[in-house]
Amino acid sequence: MSADLLAPDPTYWGGKSVVVTGGAGFLGKPTVRMLTELGAEVRVPRSAEHDLTDPRACLDALAGAEVVVHLAANVGGIGFNRRNPGPLVRDNMAMGLNVFEACRQHGVAKLVAACSVCAYPKHTPTPFSEDRLWDGFPEESNAPYGLAKKMLIVLSDAYRRQYDLDSCVPVIANLYGPEDNFDLEDSHVIAAMVHRYVIATENGDPEVVLWGTGEPSREFLYVDDAARAMILAAEHRDSSQPFNIGTGVETKIRDLAALVARATGYRGATAWDTSLPDGQPVRYLDVTRAAEEIGFQAEVPLEQGLALTVESFRSSLSRT
C-alpha cells in the first residue's frame, strides 16, 4: 500500500455505536464484519422488525447510533428493474429520506449513504467524472432506481447546509463477489453469468445464452473492496460532493463472459440473445477523487474475484 492510500483505523471505530442498514445484505455482510473486527459495536436493523420505508420504524432503528452506514436498498439486475420501476423509485426514495431525517433527529455524528453508478446519465463521457453526474437522464431501465439513489446526494447537501448533518454519498460501481444474489431473474450480470456457466458446466450443455450483444462495457468492484471504501468514507470524507468508488478498469461484457467461462471450466459455446436489452452502453468510473480524498484504491483483481465468486456459488449448490 502506497503512502497516500489508507487502511481503516481501529482507533476511530473502537467502541463506536454503528448501525448498518442492509447489514444482512450482499455489501452489508462484509461491511459489518470489517467494522466488528475494527472494534465497533455494530447493530443491524432487520426489515422484519424495522421497515425503513416507514418514518417511525426508521427512527427506532437508528436510535443510539453515532455512525450510520446506509446500504439498504430495493435493488436487482436489468430484468428486475424492468418489472419493478414503481417499487424501485418508491422504496429507495422513502428509505433515503427517512434515514436522513432520523439521523438529523438523533444527532448522528456521521452518515455514509451508498449511491449507485446507475445514477449517471445514459450518455456520459468515459471515464465517468463526478462533475458529469447531473448532465442528463440515466439509462431507461435503470432510471427509477438510479434517480432515487441520486437523491441521496441532494439530501446530503441539503441536510448539511440546513442542519449541519455530516454525511457523504459514495457512488459505487457494479459489485460482485461471494454470497451475491445468484437468482437468474433478479441478479446482476456477474452473478447471472456465474450461475449460467456453472450449471452448463455441470450439465455438459453445449451452449450458454446471455443477454444482449455483449458489446457494452462495465466496471466491476469486488464487494470487500466496496465495504472497505464505506469505512474509509466514514473516517475521512467531510463533504457532500459525490465521489466514485470503483476500479477505474473497463471490461466489455463479451470479455467478461470469456473470463467467467474460464473460471468455471466451461468449454462450450456462448450465444447472445440480441432481443434482450444491453442497458447502458459504456460504464466505468474516474476514481481519482476517492484515492485523493479518502485514500481508497481497489485491491482485488477481476480474475481473482471471479474465482472466489464461482467457488461461493458452487458451495451454495452443494448445500441445497
N, C-alpha and C positions, 0 to 999 in steps of 0.2 A: 504494500500500500504506500503510495507516494505521500510526501509530506502534506500536500494540500487536501488529501482525502481523509475522511474521518471514520472512526468506528463509534458505535453508540457508547455513551458514557454512563457506567453504573452509578457514579456519584450523583448524576441528575435524577436517576429513577429510583434509587434506594428508598423504600418506604412510601413512595408516592401512591396515592389512590387514583387508579386509572380505570376508566370504563371504555371498553372496546365494543361498539355496536357492530353487529355482524361478526362477533368474535368466534362464533362456531362455524363460520363460512370458510370459503377457499382461501382468501387473503387473511381473514381473521385468525385462523389457527396458527400460522407461523408468527403473526404479529403478537398474539397472546403468549406464545412460547418464548419468544425473544424477550418480551417485556418481563415475564416472570423470571427468566434467567438473569436479567439485569437488576432484579430486586424490587420491582414494582409490585404493589398489591392490586392485582387485576381482577376486575369484575366484568362478566359478560351477560348482559340482559338477554334473556331468551324470548323469542317472539310469542311463544305460548303464554307468557306472563306479562310481557310489555310490548304492546303493538305500537311501534314508533310512529305510525301514521295518526295516532290519537294523541293530542297535546298533553292530556293529563297523564297518560301512561308513559309518555316520553319524559315528562318532568320527573316522575317517580323513578324511572330507570336511571337517570343521570344524577340523582341525589348523592351528595357527598364526594363527587369526583373533583380532583384537582386538574386532571388532564382527561380529555375525551378524544378518542380516535374513532371517527365516524366512517365505518366501512359497510354498514348495512345498505343493501340495495335490492331492488327487484331488477334482475338482470338475466340475459341469456344471449344466444347467438342470433344470426340473421333470421332463422325460421321463427324463433320465439318472438323476436322484435316485430316481425310481420303480422303475427297472430295477436299480439297484445299491446298495441300502441296506447290504448287508454290507461290500463293499469300501470304501464311503464312511466308515463308522464305524471299520473296522479300520485302513485305511491312514492316515487322518488322525490317529487317536489314537496309532498307532505312531510316526509321524513326529514328532508333537509331543513325546511322551515322550522319544524318542531325541535330539532336538535339545536339549532342556533338559538332559538328563543329559550329553551331550557337551560342552555349554557349561560345565557345572559342572566336569567333569573337566579341561578345557583352561584353566580360569580366564579365560574370555571376559569382557571388560570390560563389554559391553553387548549385549543380545539384544532385538530387536524381533520379535514373533511375531504375524502378522496373523490376527485373528479375523474373523467374518462377521456381518452383520446377521441371517443365518438363525438365530443363536443366541438371538434374542429369543423370548419366549413368543408363541404364536399370537394371543392377545388381549391386547395391550399398549396402554395409553392413548397417544395420539399428541400431540406428537412423542415418540418413544421416548427415555426417560431412562435413563441407565446404572444408576440406582438400582432400575429395574424388571426388570433382566436375569434375576433369579432367581425371578420371580413366577409361573412356570408353564412348561408344556411347549411346545416350538416347534411350528410348523405341521407336520402329519404328514409331508408329502412331503419336507420339509427337515430333519426331526428328526435322522436319523443323522449327517448332515454337521454340522448346527448344534450338536449336543451335543458331538461330537468337537472342534470348534473352541472351544467354550466351556470345555472342559477346559484349554485354554492359560491361561486366567485363573487357574484353580486351581493349575496348575503354577507360574505366575509368582509367585503369593503364597506357595506352599509353599517353593519354592526360594529366594525372597528371605529368608524367615524362618529357614529351616534352614541355608542355605549362603551367604547374602548375595550371591546372584546378581542383578545389576542387570538387570531385564528389564521390558518393558512390552507390553501387548496392545491395540492399537487395534482397534476394531470397525468394519468397513468396509462402507459402503453398496454397493448394486448397481453394479458397474463396467461401463463400456462404452468403446469407442474403437477406433482403428486397430489392426489385427492381432489383433483378438479371434478367438475360435473361432466361425466362421460356419456350422458344421455344423448342419443343421436338427434332427438327432436329439439333440444334446448341448448346444447353445448356450443362453445366457441370452436374455432377452426382446428386448433391442435388437438384438443380432446376428441373432437369428432373424427379426425384423421386417425389418431391412435386407435380408437375403438374399431374403425373400419378395417384398418390394416392388421391389427392383432387377430380379429375374428377371421378375416380372409386367410391369414397365415395358418391358423389352426384348422380351418375347414378345407384348405387346399384350393381355394377359389382362384380361377384363372384371371379374374379382373376385379378391380375396385373402382367404383364410380364415385366421383367427387363433384361438388357443386361448382357451377360457373365455368370459366375459361381457363383458370389457373394463372392468368396474366397479372392480376392485381398484386401489389406488394404490401407487406405489413412489417411491423417491428414486434418482436416477441420478448417479453421480460419474464424471467423466472420468478416465481411467486415469493421465494425467500428474499430475493433482492428487493422486491417491492416492499416487503414487510420492513426490511432494514431502512428503506427510504422513508417510510412513515415515521419511524422512530427518530431518525436524524432530523426530519422536518419539525417534529415537536421540540427538539432540543435547540435548533438553530434558526428556524425561519420566523421572522418577526414582521412580515409584510403580507398583505392580502393579494398582491400581484401573483398571477398563476405562474407555475414553474413545472416543466416537463420532467417526468420520471420514466426513463427507458434505457435502451442500449445505444440508440443512435444508429443501429445497423438495419438496413433494409433487406428483406428477404421476399422474393417472389413466391406466391402460393405454389406454383408448379415446382420450384426448387425445394420448398418445404415438404411437399408430398414425397419427393425423392429421398429426403433425409429421414422422414418418418418410415417409409418403406424399408430403408436400410436398417433403421433402429429396431424394427420388428422382425427383420429377416424375411420379409415378403419378396417373392421372386416373380410374381405375376405382372400383368399389365395394369396401367392406370388409365381410365377414361374420364372425360369431362362432360358433364350434363350442362350444356350451354343454355338450356331453357331456364335454369335457375340463376338468381342474381349473384353478381360478384361483390356487391357492396361498394365501398369507397375505392376508387381506382388505385391510389397510392397513399400510403400512410406510414411515415416514420418521423421521428422527432429530433429536433435540435436539443440536446441535453446539456448544453454549456452552462445554463443558469443553475441547474441543480449541483453541478460539480463545483461551481464557484461559490454558491451561497449556502449550501448545506453539506458540502464535501462528499457528495454521493457519486459513486460510479458502479455500474452493474458488474458483477464478478463471474456469473455462471454462463459459460458459452452455450450456444443453442444445442449443439450436438450432445453435450453432457446433460443438459436439462431434459432433452428428449429421451435419452436413455433412462433417466430416473422416472420420467412420466410413464413410459412404457412399462417399466418394472412395477410401478404403482397400480396401473390398470390390470396387469396380469395377476398381481396379488389379489386384487379385488375379485377377479373372476374365480380364483381358487377358493375363495371364502364363501362363494354362493353355491 
